Amino acid sequence: MIRLFVPNDLAADTGIVLGRDQSHYLANVMRLKEGETVALFNGRDGEWSATLHKVAKAGVAIHVHTQTRPQVPEPDLWLLAAPIKKDRVDLVAEKATELGISRLWPVFTRRTVMSRVNTERLAANMIEAAEQCERLSVPEMTEPAALDKVLSGWDAGRPLLFLDESGSGQPIAHALAGMNPGKLALLVGPEGGFDEAERAMLARLSFTVPVGLGPRILRAETAAIAALSVVQALVGDWKLGPRAS
């Protein structure tokens, strides 16, 4: 069944007129007709079954009728990542959504090559990934910020695992095994890695944990996906704290 993320409140016997892009997708790409069914979710009210009530140029009108899944707590897992080239950062946004992050936060480091981030495109990629992987929410997209600014305002109650390509960090599996259940964040550097001053700054902070992913130097996008995969495999939704409502 086709799934769509909508901003509207969802409840039984309510009507929604979809926007231009979603209306075009249903009517012209998927060629759905009146009376056919789709699934809707908004990150708050669970998943609902809805029927196409009217297909018109002005927009597709949908009638919401039955909840198929209730909203459940989801993990409070953030990914902080230095911006990389377009195709690669799009891949990170897509796969990180599938792997359960609750927030994507681009972070500028000293060796970050990219100077701009298209947050609207990344947000759209995460919506599409959430629709396809059947999760009930879409990760929050946070505006890019410099690493030192991010760290200065950090909540010390959220451990920050940073991927240390120098090899001095402990294996990520060991770090995760020693942590109490709760919220968590991962920090992935740019293609050239963190510089020595940044690595020293991170190591001094009480809430950071340097971790490694093995002996090989990984691309930034590979490191992000691999680290999130390890987190989900070892601790998963049952140990990560629920995201804030």
MOHU-V490134 format. One record per residue. N is the residue number from 0. SS is DSSP state (hx for helix, st for strand, lp for the rest). PHI is phi in whole degrees, -180 to 180 (none if undefined). BURIAL is I if it has 24 or more other ideal C-beta (glycine too) atoms within 12 Angstrom, else O. Layout:
BEGIN
((N & SS & PHI & BURIAL) (N & SS & PHI & BURIAL))
END
This chain:
BEGIN
((0 & lp & none & O) (1 & lp & -69 & I) (2 & st & -115 & I) (3 & st & -131 & I) (4 & st & -89 & I) (5 & lp & -129 & I) (6 & lp & -81 & O) (7 & lp & -67 & I) (8 & lp & -67 & O) (9 & lp & -117 & I) (10 & lp & -157 & O) (11 & lp & -63 & O) (12 & lp & 61 & O) (13 & st & -119 & I) (14 & st & -113 & I) (15 & st & -137 & I) (16 & st & -105 & I) (17 & lp & -73 & I) (18 & lp & -73 & O) (19 & hx & -60 & O) (20 & hx & -66 & O) (21 & hx & -69 & I) (22 & hx & -63 & I) (23 & hx & -61 & O) (24 & hx & -61 & I) (25 & hx & -70 & I) (26 & hx & -81 & I) (27 & hx & -105 & O) (28 & hx & -89 & O) (29 & lp & -88 & O) (30 & lp & 55 & O) (31 & lp & -76 & I) (32 & lp & -115 & O) (33 & lp & -58 & O) (34 & lp & 97 & O) (35 & lp & -81 & O) (36 & st & -112 & I) (37 & st & -132 & I) (38 & st & -110 & I) (39 & st & -123 & I) (40 & st & -148 & I) (41 & lp & -135 & I) (42 & lp & 84 & I) (43 & lp & -128 & I) (44 & lp & -111 & I) (45 & lp & 80 & I) (46 & st & -110 & I) (47 & st & -130 & I) (48 & st & -87 & I) (49 & st & -141 & I) (50 & st & -113 & I) (51 & st & -67 & I) (52 & st & -91 & I) (53 & st & -151 & O) (54 & st & -111 & I) (55 & st & -142 & O) (56 & lp & -62 & O) (57 & lp & -72 & O) (58 & st & 144 & O) (59 & st & -92 & I) (60 & st & -95 & I) (61 & st & -124 & I) (62 & st & -107 & I) (63 & st & -88 & I) (64 & st & -133 & O) (65 & st & -137 & O) (66 & st & -79 & O) (67 & st & -102 & I) (68 & st & -147 & O) (69 & lp & -77 & O) (70 & lp & -69 & O) (71 & lp & -127 & O) (72 & lp & -60 & O) (73 & lp & -121 & I) (74 & st & -64 & I) (75 & lp & -99 & I) (76 & st & -121 & I) (77 & st & -101 & I) (78 & st & -120 & I) (79 & st & -105 & I) (80 & st & -143 & I) (81 & lp & -66 & I) (82 & lp & -59 & I) (83 & lp & -128 & I) (84 & lp & -59 & O) (85 & hx & -50 & O) (86 & hx & -62 & O) (87 & hx & -75 & I) (88 & hx & -71 & I) (89 & hx & -63 & I) (90 & hx & -63 & I) (91 & hx & -61 & I) (92 & hx & -60 & I) (93 & hx & -65 & I) (94 & hx & -72 & I) (95 & hx & -65 & I) (96 & hx & -64 & I) (97 & hx & -62 & I) (98 & lp & -90 & I) (99 & lp & 96 & I) (100 & lp & -67 & I) (101 & lp & -105 & I) (102 & st & -151 & I) (103 & st & -114 & I) (104 & st & -131 & I) (105 & st & -68 & I) (106 & st & -128 & I) (107 & st & -86 & I) (108 & lp & -111 & I) (109 & lp & -67 & O) (110 & lp & -102 & I) (111 & lp & -66 & I) (112 & lp & -83 & O) (113 & lp & -74 & O) (114 & lp & -104 & O) (115 & lp & -134 & O) (116 & lp & -131 & I) (117 & lp & -87 & O) (118 & hx & -68 & O) (119 & hx & -65 & O) (120 & hx & -66 & O) (121 & hx & -65 & I) (122 & hx & -62 & I) (123 & hx & -65 & O) (124 & hx & -62 & I) (125 & hx & -70 & I) (126 & hx & -62 & I) (127 & hx & -62 & I) (128 & hx & -66 & I) (129 & hx & -65 & I) (130 & hx & -62 & I) (131 & hx & -80 & O) (132 & hx & -93 & I) (133 & lp & 70 & O) (134 & lp & -77 & I) (135 & lp & -101 & I) (136 & lp & -147 & I) (137 & lp & -118 & I) (138 & lp & -58 & I) (139 & st & -75 & I) (140 & st & -105 & I) (141 & st & -99 & I) (142 & st & -63 & O) (143 & st & -59 & I) (144 & st & -152 & O) (145 & st & -71 & O) (146 & hx & -57 & I) (147 & hx & -64 & O) (148 & hx & -68 & O) (149 & hx & -61 & I) (150 & hx & -69 & I) (151 & hx & -67 & O) (152 & lp & -107 & O) (153 & lp & -74 & I) (154 & lp & -80 & O) (155 & lp & -65 & O) (156 & lp & -80 & O) (157 & lp & -110 & I) (158 & st & -60 & I) (159 & st & -118 & I) (160 & st & -85 & I) (161 & st & -111 & I) (162 & st & -77 & I) (163 & lp & -99 & I) (164 & lp & -74 & I) (165 & lp & -73 & O) (166 & lp & 93 & O) (167 & lp & -86 & O) (168 & lp & -80 & I) (169 & st & -76 & O) (170 & st & -56 & I) (171 & hx & -60 & I) (172 & hx & -63 & O) (173 & hx & -66 & O) (174 & hx & -63 & I) (175 & hx & -67 & I) (176 & hx & -65 & O) (177 & lp & -94 & O) (178 & lp & -100 & I) (179 & lp & -78 & O) (180 & lp & -58 & O) (181 & st & 151 & O) (182 & lp & -72 & I) (183 & st & -153 & I) (184 & st & -142 & I) (185 & st & -118 & I) (186 & st & -121 & I) (187 & st & -118 & I) (188 & lp & -83 & I) (189 & lp & -81 & I) (190 & lp & -56 & I) (191 & lp & -88 & O) (192 & lp & 78 & I) (193 & lp & -74 & I) (194 & lp & -83 & O) (195 & hx & -62 & O) (196 & hx & -65 & O) (197 & hx & -66 & I) (198 & hx & -64 & I) (199 & hx & -67 & O) (200 & hx & -62 & O) (201 & hx & -64 & I) (202 & hx & -66 & O) (203 & hx & -78 & O) (204 & lp & -81 & I) (205 & lp & -70 & O) (206 & lp & -98 & I) (207 & st & -98 & I) (208 & st & -135 & I) (209 & st & -74 & I) (210 & st & -135 & I) (211 & st & -126 & I) (212 & lp & -119 & I) (213 & lp & 118 & O) (214 & lp & -79 & O) (215 & lp & -92 & O) (216 & lp & -84 & O) (217 & lp & -100 & O) (218 & lp & -61 & I) (219 & hx & -59 & I) (220 & hx & -69 & I) (221 & hx & -66 & I) (222 & hx & -62 & I) (223 & hx & -62 & I) (224 & hx & -67 & I) (225 & hx & -64 & I) (226 & hx & -64 & I) (227 & hx & -65 & I) (228 & hx & -64 & I) (229 & hx & -64 & I) (230 & hx & -58 & I) (231 & hx & -66 & I) (232 & hx & -70 & O) (233 & hx & -94 & I) (234 & lp & -121 & I) (235 & hx & 57 & O) (236 & hx & -65 & I) (237 & hx & -75 & O) (238 & hx & -115 & O) (239 & st & -76 & I) (240 & lp & -67 & I) (241 & st & -70 & O) (242 & lp & -69 & I) (243 & lp & -68 & O) (244 & lp & -86 & O))
END
